[in-house]
C-alpha cells in the first residue's frame, strides 16, 4: 500500500510484535517473540521512536528519517550509539512492517517487526 511516510501518518502509539529471525545472543533464539509499545513522534524535523513499558532500566530511543534509496520509502531509525535500529514501511494505513536489529559487543539479534496503530 502506498501510504506516505509523513508525520501525520506515523506519529502516535503503535503495538509492535517482534519476531526473532536470527540471534547469536544467549537467551534469545529464532522463533522467540517480544511485545512492545512504540511511541513515534516528530521533533525538530526528525522522527523519534521510543519503546514504552518494557520494564527495562533504559528506555530505547531511536531517531532518523526517510531513506530514499529503497524503491518504496522506508523510515530508518538508529539508536544514539548506532548499535541498534529499526527500518519500517507501511503495509497498510494502520500497519508498519520491517526489521529491528540489536548489535552488542559479542552478539546480534535481528527481528521481523509488525506494528499496529493504537486507536
N, CA, C and O atoms as a GROMACS GRO file, in nm:
protein
  476
    1UNK      N    1   0.085  -0.118   0.000
    1UNK     CA    2   0.000   0.000   0.000
    1UNK      C    3   0.089   0.123   0.000
    1UNK      O    4   0.193   0.125   0.066
    2UNK      N    5   0.050   0.224  -0.072
    2UNK     CA    6   0.131   0.344  -0.087
    2UNK      C    7   0.083   0.453   0.009
    2UNK      O    8   0.024   0.552  -0.033
    3UNK      N    9   0.109   0.435   0.137
    3UNK     CA   10   0.077   0.535   0.238
    3UNK      C   11   0.202   0.620   0.256
    3UNK      O   12   0.309   0.566   0.286
    4UNK      N   13   0.193   0.753   0.238
    4UNK     CA   14   0.312   0.837   0.251
    4UNK      C   15   0.369   0.834   0.392
    4UNK      O   16   0.296   0.835   0.491
    5UNK      N   17   0.500   0.830   0.401
    5UNK     CA   18   0.568   0.834   0.530
    5UNK      C   19   0.578   0.980   0.574
    5UNK      O   20   0.684   1.041   0.566
    6UNK      N   21   0.467   1.034   0.620
    6UNK     CA   22   0.458   1.171   0.666
    6UNK      C   23   0.432   1.171   0.816
    6UNK      O   24   0.376   1.075   0.869
    7UNK      N   25   0.472   1.278   0.886
    7UNK     CA   26   0.447   1.282   1.031
    7UNK      C   27   0.302   1.253   1.068
    7UNK      O   28   0.277   1.180   1.164
    8UNK      N   29   0.206   1.308   0.995
    8UNK     CA   30   0.065   1.287   1.030
    8UNK      C   31   0.025   1.140   1.022
    8UNK      O   32  -0.067   1.097   1.091
    9UNK      N   33   0.094   1.062   0.938
    9UNK     CA   34   0.062   0.919   0.924
    9UNK      C   35   0.138   0.831   1.023
    9UNK      O   36   0.096   0.719   1.052
   10UNK      N   37   0.251   0.880   1.074
   10UNK     CA   38   0.337   0.798   1.160
   10UNK      C   39   0.326   0.829   1.308
   10UNK      O   40   0.339   0.740   1.392
   11UNK      N   41   0.301   0.956   1.340
   11UNK     CA   42   0.300   0.998   1.480
   11UNK      C   43   0.188   0.928   1.555
   11UNK      O   44   0.074   0.925   1.510
   12UNK      N   45   0.222   0.874   1.671
   12UNK     CA   46   0.122   0.808   1.755
   12UNK      C   47   0.179   0.686   1.824
   12UNK      O   48   0.300   0.663   1.824
   13UNK      N   49   0.090   0.610   1.882
   13UNK     CA   50   0.127   0.490   1.957
   13UNK      C   51   0.100   0.367   1.871
   13UNK      O   52  -0.003   0.356   1.805
   14UNK      N   53   0.196   0.274   1.874
   14UNK     CA   54   0.189   0.152   1.794
   14UNK      C   55   0.218   0.032   1.884
   14UNK      O   56   0.311   0.036   1.964
   15UNK      N   57   0.140  -0.075   1.870
   15UNK     CA   58   0.169  -0.202   1.938
   15UNK      C   59   0.252  -0.286   1.842
   15UNK      O   60   0.208  -0.320   1.733
   16UNK      N   61   0.374  -0.318   1.885
   16UNK     CA   62   0.467  -0.390   1.798
   16UNK      C   63   0.490  -0.533   1.847
   16UNK      O   64   0.506  -0.558   1.966
   17UNK      N   65   0.491  -0.625   1.753
   17UNK     CA   66   0.531  -0.762   1.780
   17UNK      C   67   0.662  -0.784   1.706
   17UNK      O   68   0.671  -0.761   1.585
   18UNK      N   69   0.763  -0.828   1.780
   18UNK     CA   70   0.895  -0.852   1.724
   18UNK      C   71   0.923  -1.002   1.725
   18UNK      O   72   0.918  -1.065   1.830
   19UNK      N   73   0.951  -1.057   1.609
   19UNK     CA   74   0.979  -1.199   1.593
   19UNK      C   75   1.129  -1.216   1.570
   19UNK      O   76   1.184  -1.158   1.475
   20UNK      N   77   1.196  -1.293   1.654
   20UNK     CA   78   1.339  -1.314   1.637
   20UNK      C   79   1.361  -1.397   1.511
   20UNK      O   80   1.314  -1.510   1.501
   21UNK      N   81   1.433  -1.337   1.416
   21UNK     CA   82   1.463  -1.404   1.290
   21UNK      C   83   1.601  -1.470   1.295
   21UNK      O   84   1.624  -1.576   1.237
   22UNK      N   85   1.694  -1.403   1.367
   22UNK     CA   86   1.831  -1.452   1.378
   22UNK      C   87   1.890  -1.400   1.507
   22UNK      O   88   1.868  -1.284   1.544
   23UNK      N   89   1.965  -1.485   1.577
   23UNK     CA   90   2.028  -1.439   1.702
   23UNK      C   91   2.154  -1.519   1.731
   23UNK      O   92   2.159  -1.641   1.712
   24UNK      N   93   2.255  -1.448   1.777
   24UNK     CA   94   2.374  -1.512   1.831
   24UNK      C   95   2.386  -1.480   1.980
   24UNK      O   96   2.490  -1.508   2.041
   25UNK      N   97   2.281  -1.421   2.039
   25UNK     CA   98   2.282  -1.381   2.180
   25UNK      C   99   2.222  -1.491   2.268
   25UNK      O  100   2.121  -1.553   2.232
   26UNK      N  101   2.283  -1.516   2.382
   26UNK     CA  102   2.230  -1.613   2.478
   26UNK      C  103   2.093  -1.565   2.526
   26UNK      O  104   2.073  -1.446   2.551
   27UNK      N  105   1.999  -1.658   2.540
   27UNK     CA  106   1.866  -1.625   2.589
   27UNK      C  107   1.770  -1.575   2.483
   27UNK      O  108   1.657  -1.539   2.514
   28UNK      N  109   1.814  -1.573   2.360
   28UNK     CA  110   1.729  -1.529   2.250
   28UNK      C  111   1.757  -1.620   2.130
   28UNK      O  112   1.871  -1.636   2.089
   29UNK      N  113   1.650  -1.678   2.076
   29UNK     CA  114   1.670  -1.766   1.961
   29UNK      C  115   1.560  -1.747   1.859
   29UNK      O  116   1.453  -1.694   1.891
   30UNK      N  117   1.585  -1.789   1.737
   30UNK     CA  118   1.488  -1.776   1.628
   30UNK      C  119   1.354  -1.833   1.672
   30UNK      O  120   1.346  -1.942   1.730
   31UNK      N  121   1.248  -1.759   1.642
   31UNK     CA  122   1.113  -1.801   1.680
   31UNK      C  123   1.060  -1.732   1.804
   31UNK      O  124   0.939  -1.728   1.825
   32UNK      N  125   1.149  -1.677   1.888
   32UNK     CA  126   1.102  -1.603   2.007
   32UNK      C  127   1.026  -1.479   1.962
   32UNK      O  128   1.051  -1.425   1.854
   33UNK      N  129   0.933  -1.434   2.045
   33UNK     CA  130   0.860  -1.311   2.016
   33UNK      C  131   0.870  -1.216   2.135
   33UNK      O  132   0.886  -1.257   2.249
   34UNK      N  133   0.859  -1.088   2.104
   34UNK     CA  134   0.858  -0.982   2.204
   34UNK      C  135   0.744  -0.888   2.171
   34UNK      O  136   0.720  -0.856   2.054
   35UNK      N  137   0.672  -0.845   2.272
   35UNK     CA  138   0.567  -0.745   2.255
   35UNK      C  139   0.619  -0.612   2.309
   35UNK      O  140   0.671  -0.607   2.420
   36UNK      N  141   0.605  -0.506   2.232
   36UNK     CA  142   0.649  -0.374   2.273
   36UNK      C  143   0.544  -0.271   2.232
   36UNK      O  144   0.466  -0.293   2.139
   37UNK      N  145   0.546  -0.159   2.301
   37UNK     CA  146   0.464  -0.047   2.258
   37UNK      C  147   0.559   0.065   2.217
   37UNK      O  148   0.649   0.102   2.292
   38UNK      N  149   0.538   0.118   2.098
   38UNK     CA  150   0.622   0.223   2.045
   38UNK      C  151   0.545   0.354   2.041
   38UNK      O  152   0.426   0.356   2.009
   39UNK      N  153   0.612   0.462   2.075
   39UNK     CA  154   0.558   0.596   2.058
   39UNK      C  155   0.644   0.664   1.953
   39UNK      O  156   0.763   0.686   1.974
   40UNK      N  157   0.584   0.697   1.839
   40UNK     CA  158   0.656   0.766   1.733
   40UNK      C  159   0.614   0.912   1.735
   40UNK      O  160   0.495   0.944   1.733
   41UNK      N  161   0.713   1.000   1.739
   41UNK     CA  162   0.687   1.144   1.736
   41UNK      C  163   0.774   1.208   1.628
   41UNK      O  164   0.863   1.145   1.572
   42UNK      N  165   0.746   1.334   1.601
   42UNK     CA  166   0.824   1.409   1.502
   42UNK      C  167   0.868   1.537   1.572
   42UNK      O  168   0.786   1.624   1.602
   43UNK      N  169   0.999   1.547   1.597
   43UNK     CA  170   1.053   1.659   1.673
   43UNK      C  171   1.175   1.714   1.600
   43UNK      O  172   1.263   1.639   1.559
   44UNK      N  173   1.180   1.846   1.584
   44UNK     CA  174   1.294   1.914   1.522
   44UNK      C  175   1.333   1.849   1.389
   44UNK      O  176   1.451   1.824   1.362
   45UNK      N  177   1.234   1.821   1.307
   45UNK     CA  178   1.250   1.763   1.173
   45UNK      C  179   1.313   1.624   1.174
   45UNK      O  180   1.381   1.586   1.078
   46UNK      N  181   1.291   1.549   1.281
   46UNK     CA  182   1.339   1.410   1.288
   46UNK      C  183   1.231   1.324   1.352
   46UNK      O  184   1.157   1.370   1.439
   47UNK      N  185   1.223   1.200   1.307
   47UNK     CA  186   1.132   1.104   1.369
   47UNK      C  187   1.201   1.045   1.491
   47UNK      O  188   1.320   1.014   1.488
   48UNK      N  189   1.125   1.029   1.599
   48UNK     CA  190   1.176   0.970   1.722
   48UNK      C  191   1.086   0.850   1.755
   48UNK      O  192   0.964   0.864   1.757
   49UNK      N  193   1.145   0.735   1.781
   49UNK     CA  194   1.070   0.616   1.825
   49UNK      C  195   1.117   0.584   1.965
   49UNK      O  196   1.235   0.558   1.988
   50UNK      N  197   1.023   0.585   2.060
   50UNK     CA  198   1.054   0.548   2.197
   50UNK      C  199   0.984   0.417   2.230
   50UNK      O  200   0.866   0.400   2.199
   51UNK      N  201   1.055   0.326   2.291
   51UNK     CA  202   0.998   0.199   2.334
   51UNK      C  203   0.943   0.220   2.474
   51UNK      O  204   1.017   0.259   2.564
   52UNK      N  205   0.814   0.196   2.492
   52UNK     CA  206   0.747   0.222   2.620
   52UNK      C  207   0.720   0.094   2.697
   52UNK      O  208   0.703  -0.012   2.638
   53UNK      N  209   0.718   0.105   2.828
   53UNK     CA  210   0.670  -0.002   2.914
   53UNK      C  211   0.740  -0.134   2.903
   53UNK      O  212   0.676  -0.239   2.915
   54UNK      N  213   0.871  -0.135   2.881
   54UNK     CA  214   0.942  -0.261   2.869
   54UNK      C  215   0.984  -0.315   3.004
   54UNK      O  216   1.018  -0.433   3.017
   55UNK      N  217   0.982  -0.229   3.105
   55UNK     CA  218   1.028  -0.272   3.236
   55UNK      C  219   1.180  -0.275   3.244
   55UNK      O  220   1.236  -0.313   3.347
   56UNK      N  221   1.246  -0.235   3.138
   56UNK     CA  222   1.392  -0.233   3.136
   56UNK      C  223   1.442  -0.104   3.199
   56UNK      O  224   1.370  -0.005   3.205
   57UNK      N  225   1.565  -0.106   3.247
   57UNK     CA  226   1.622   0.011   3.313
   57UNK      C  227   1.636   0.129   3.217
   57UNK      O  228   1.616   0.243   3.257
   58UNK      N  229   1.669   0.102   3.093
   58UNK     CA  230   1.689   0.208   2.996
   58UNK      C  231   1.582   0.200   2.888
   58UNK      O  232   1.557   0.094   2.831
   59UNK      N  233   1.518   0.314   2.862
   59UNK     CA  234   1.418   0.319   2.756
   59UNK      C  235   1.490   0.339   2.625
   59UNK      O  236   1.568   0.433   2.610
   60UNK      N  237   1.465   0.252   2.530
   60UNK     CA  238   1.530   0.262   2.399
   60UNK      C  239   1.472   0.380   2.323
   60UNK      O  240   1.351   0.403   2.325
   61UNK      N  241   1.556   0.454   2.256
   61UNK     CA  242   1.512   0.567   2.176
   61UNK      C  243   1.590   0.566   2.045
   61UNK      O  244   1.712   0.553   2.044
   62UNK      N  245   1.518   0.582   1.935
   62UNK     CA  246   1.577   0.581   1.802
   62UNK      C  247   1.539   0.711   1.732
   62UNK      O  248   1.430   0.764   1.754
   63UNK      N  249   1.628   0.762   1.649
   63UNK     CA  250   1.598   0.884   1.574
   63UNK      C  251   1.642   0.865   1.430
   63UNK      O  252   1.736   0.790   1.403
   64UNK      N  253   1.575   0.933   1.338
   64UNK     CA  254   1.615   0.924   1.198
   64UNK      C  255   1.513   0.984   1.106
   64UNK      O  256   1.432   1.068   1.146
   65UNK      N  257   1.517   0.940   0.982
   65UNK     CA  258   1.428   0.996   0.881
   65UNK      C  259   1.405   0.899   0.768
   65UNK      O  260   1.429   0.779   0.781
   66UNK      N  261   1.358   0.952   0.657
   66UNK     CA  262   1.324   0.869   0.543
   66UNK      C  263   1.449   0.827   0.467
   66UNK      O  264   1.542   0.906   0.451
   67UNK      N  265   1.449   0.705   0.420
   67UNK     CA  266   1.560   0.653   0.340
   67UNK      C  267   1.511   0.643   0.196
   67UNK      O  268   1.428   0.558   0.165
   68UNK      N  269   1.560   0.728   0.110
   68UNK     CA  270   1.513   0.736  -0.029
   68UNK      C  271   1.576   0.630  -0.119
   68UNK      O  272   1.537   0.620  -0.235
   69UNK      N  273   1.671   0.551  -0.069
   69UNK     CA  274   1.741   0.454  -0.153
   69UNK      C  275   1.655   0.335  -0.190
   69UNK      O  276   1.683   0.266  -0.288
   70UNK      N  277   1.550   0.310  -0.113
   70UNK     CA  278   1.464   0.195  -0.140
   70UNK      C  279   1.358   0.232  -0.243
   70UNK      O  280   1.317   0.348  -0.250
   71UNK      N  281   1.310   0.136  -0.324
   71UNK     CA  282   1.204   0.164  -0.422
   71UNK      C  283   1.079   0.220  -0.355
   71UNK      O  284   1.016   0.312  -0.408
   72UNK      N  285   1.044   0.167  -0.239
   72UNK     CA  286   0.936   0.224  -0.160
   72UNK      C  287   1.002   0.286  -0.039
   72UNK      O  288   1.083   0.221   0.028
   73UNK      N  289   0.970   0.408  -0.010
   73UNK     CA  290   1.035   0.479   0.100
   73UNK      C  291   1.021   0.404   0.231
   73UNK      O  292   0.918   0.342   0.260
   74UNK      N  293   1.127   0.410   0.309
   74UNK     CA  294   1.127   0.344   0.440
   74UNK      C  295   1.172   0.443   0.544
   74UNK      O  296   1.250   0.535   0.516
   75UNK      N  297   1.124   0.424   0.664
   75UNK     CA  298   1.167   0.504   0.778
   75UNK      C  299   1.284   0.430   0.842
   75UNK      O  300   1.271   0.314   0.879
   76UNK      N  301   1.398   0.498   0.854
   76UNK     CA  302   1.518   0.435   0.908
   76UNK      C  303   1.556   0.511   1.035
   76UNK      O  304   1.584   0.630   1.031
   77UNK      N  305   1.557   0.440   1.147
   77UNK     CA  306   1.586   0.499   1.276
   77UNK      C  307   1.700   0.423   1.343
   77UNK      O  308   1.704   0.300   1.337
   78UNK      N  309   1.793   0.494   1.405
   78UNK     CA  310   1.904   0.429   1.474
   78UNK      C  311   1.918   0.485   1.615
   78UNK      O  312   1.879   0.598   1.643
   79UNK      N  313   1.974   0.402   1.705
   79UNK     CA  314   1.996   0.447   1.842
   79UNK      C  315   2.111   0.546   1.844
   79UNK      O  316   2.189   0.556   1.750
   80UNK      N  317   2.119   0.620   1.952
   80UNK     CA  318   2.224   0.720   1.966
   80UNK      C  319   2.363   0.660   1.949
   80UNK      O  320   2.452   0.723   1.891
   81UNK      N  321   2.382   0.538   2.000
   81UNK     CA  322   2.511   0.471   1.988
   81UNK      C  323   2.529   0.400   1.854
   81UNK      O  324   2.639   0.354   1.823
   82UNK      N  325   2.422   0.392   1.775
   82UNK     CA  326   2.431   0.329   1.644
   82UNK      C  327   2.437   0.177   1.647
   82UNK      O  328   2.456   0.114   1.544
   83UNK      N  329   2.420   0.118   1.766
   83UNK     CA  330   2.431  -0.028   1.778
   83UNK      C  331   2.300  -0.099   1.751
   83UNK      O  332   2.297  -0.222   1.741
   84UNK      N  333   2.192  -0.025   1.739
   84UNK     CA  334   2.064  -0.088   1.708
   84UNK      C  335   1.981   0.009   1.626
   84UNK      O  336   2.007   0.129   1.622
   85UNK      N  337   1.880  -0.047   1.559
   85UNK     CA  338   1.798   0.038   1.475
   85UNK      C  339   1.673  -0.032   1.428
   85UNK      O  340   1.650  -0.150   1.455
   86UNK      N  341   1.591   0.043   1.356
   86UNK     CA  342   1.464  -0.005   1.304
   86UNK      C  343   1.448   0.050   1.162
   86UNK      O  344   1.478   0.166   1.136
   87UNK      N  345   1.402  -0.035   1.070
   87UNK     CA  346   1.368   0.008   0.934
   87UNK      C  347   1.223  -0.036   0.912
   87UNK      O  348   1.191  -0.154   0.923
   88UNK      N  349   1.136   0.061   0.880
   88UNK     CA  350   0.992   0.034   0.869
   88UNK      C  351   0.934   0.090   0.740
   88UNK      O  352   0.984   0.186   0.683
   89UNK      N  353   0.825   0.027   0.696
   89UNK     CA  354   0.746   0.078   0.584
   89UNK      C  355   0.600   0.044   0.613
   89UNK      O  356   0.571  -0.044   0.693
   90UNK      N  357   0.510   0.116   0.548
   90UNK     CA  358   0.368   0.086   0.565
   90UNK      C  359   0.329  -0.038   0.486
   90UNK      O  360   0.367  -0.054   0.370
   91UNK      N  361   0.252  -0.125   0.550
   91UNK     CA  362   0.192  -0.241   0.486
   91UNK      C  363   0.045  -0.209   0.456
   91UNK      O  364  -0.011  -0.256   0.357
   92UNK      N  365  -0.015  -0.129   0.543
   92UNK     CA  366  -0.150  -0.075   0.524
   92UNK      C  367  -0.154   0.054   0.606
   92UNK      O  368  -0.055   0.091   0.670
   93UNK      N  369  -0.266   0.121   0.603
   93UNK     CA  370  -0.277   0.250   0.671
   93UNK      C  371  -0.245   0.243   0.820
   93UNK      O  372  -0.189   0.337   0.877
   94UNK      N  373  -0.278   0.133   0.883
   94UNK     CA  374  -0.259   0.119   1.027
   94UNK      C  375  -0.159   0.010   1.064
   94UNK      O  376  -0.163  -0.042   1.176
   95UNK      N  377  -0.070  -0.025   0.973
   95UNK     CA  378   0.024  -0.133   0.999
   95UNK      C  379   0.160  -0.103   0.935
   95UNK      O  380   0.170  -0.075   0.816
   96UNK      N  381   0.263  -0.110   1.019
   96UNK     CA  382   0.401  -0.094   0.974
   96UNK      C  383   0.471  -0.230   0.981
   96UNK      O  384   0.445  -0.308   1.073
   97UNK      N  385   0.557  -0.258   0.886
   97UNK     CA  386   0.636  -0.381   0.887
   97UNK      C  387   0.781  -0.345   0.860
   97UNK      O  388   0.811  -0.241   0.801
   98UNK      N  389   0.872  -0.431   0.905
   98UNK     CA  390   1.012  -0.406   0.880
   98UNK      C  391   1.101  -0.492   0.967
   98UNK      O  392   1.066  -0.604   1.002
   99UNK      N  393   1.218  -0.436   1.001
   99UNK     CA  394   1.314  -0.509   1.083
   99UNK      C  395   1.368  -0.420   1.194
   99UNK      O  396   1.378  -0.298   1.179
  100UNK      N  397   1.402  -0.484   1.303
  100UNK     CA  398   1.474  -0.419   1.411
  100UNK      C  399   1.600  -0.503   1.433
  100UNK      O  400   1.594  -0.625   1.428
  101UNK      N  401   1.711  -0.438   1.458
  101UNK     CA  402   1.834  -0.511   1.484
  101UNK      C  403   1.901  -0.454   1.610
  101UNK      O  404   1.892  -0.335   1.639
  102UNK      N  405   1.967  -0.542   1.681
  102UNK     CA  406   2.042  -0.505   1.801
  102UNK      C  407   2.178  -0.569   1.789
  102UNK      O  408   2.189  -0.691   1.773
  103UNK      N  409   2.282  -0.489   1.797
  103UNK     CA  410   2.419  -0.540   1.789
  103UNK      C  411   2.492  -0.502   1.917
  103UNK      O  412   2.517  -0.384   1.943
  104UNK      N  413   2.526  -0.602   1.996
  104UNK     CA  414   2.605  -0.581   2.116
  104UNK      C  415   2.751  -0.613   2.085
  104UNK      O  416   2.784  -0.650   1.972
  105UNK      N  417   2.837  -0.598   2.184
  105UNK     CA  418   2.980  -0.626   2.162
  105UNK      C  419   3.004  -0.769   2.116
  105UNK      O  420   3.094  -0.794   2.035
  106UNK      N  421   2.924  -0.863   2.166
  106UNK     CA  422   2.953  -1.003   2.136
  106UNK      C  423   2.840  -1.079   2.068
  106UNK      O  424   2.852  -1.200   2.046
  107UNK      N  425   2.729  -1.010   2.034
  107UNK     CA  426   2.620  -1.083   1.969
  107UNK      C  427   2.528  -0.989   1.892
  107UNK      O  428   2.534  -0.866   1.906
  108UNK      N  429   2.441  -1.050   1.810
  108UNK     CA  430   2.349  -0.976   1.724
  108UNK      C  431   2.213  -1.043   1.728
  108UNK      O  432   2.203  -1.166   1.734
  109UNK      N  433   2.106  -0.961   1.726
  109UNK     CA  434   1.970  -1.013   1.711
  109UNK      C  435   1.903  -0.935   1.599
  109UNK      O  436   1.911  -0.812   1.594
  110UNK      N  437   1.836  -1.007   1.508
  110UNK     CA  438   1.758  -0.945   1.401
  110UNK      C  439   1.613  -0.989   1.420
  110UNK      O  440   1.583  -1.108   1.428
  111UNK      N  441   1.524  -0.891   1.428
  111UNK     CA  442   1.381  -0.916   1.446
  111UNK      C  443   1.305  -0.876   1.320
  111UNK      O  444   1.340  -0.779   1.254
  112UNK      N  445   1.201  -0.951   1.288
  112UNK     CA  446   1.100  -0.906   1.194
  112UNK      C  447   0.997  -0.833   1.279
  112UNK      O  448   0.954  -0.885   1.382
  113UNK      N  449   0.957  -0.713   1.237
  113UNK     CA  450   0.868  -0.630   1.318
  113UNK      C  451   0.736  -0.607   1.247
  113UNK      O  452   0.733  -0.582   1.126
  114UNK      N  453   0.627  -0.616   1.323
  114UNK     CA  454   0.493  -0.582   1.275
  114UNK      C  455   0.432  -0.492   1.381
  114UNK      O  456   0.421  -0.531   1.497
  115UNK      N  457   0.393  -0.372   1.342
  115UNK     CA  458   0.336  -0.277   1.438
  115UNK      C  459   0.198  -0.230   1.390
  115UNK      O  460   0.180  -0.193   1.274
  116UNK      N  461   0.103  -0.232   1.482
  116UNK     CA  462  -0.033  -0.188   1.451
  116UNK      C  463  -0.065  -0.063   1.531
  116UNK      O  464  -0.035  -0.054   1.650
  117UNK      N  465  -0.125   0.034   1.463
  117UNK     CA  466  -0.159   0.160   1.527
  117UNK      C  467  -0.262   0.139   1.639
  117UNK      O  468  -0.358   0.064   1.622
  118UNK      N  469  -0.241   0.206   1.751
  118UNK     CA  470  -0.335   0.204   1.862
  118UNK      C  471  -0.435   0.316   1.837
  118UNK      O  472  -0.396   0.431   1.820
  119UNK      N  473  -0.560   0.283   1.835
  119UNK     CA  474  -0.666   0.383   1.811
  119UNK      C  475  -0.727   0.428   1.940
  119UNK      O  476  -0.817   0.512   1.940
   0.00000   0.00000   0.00000
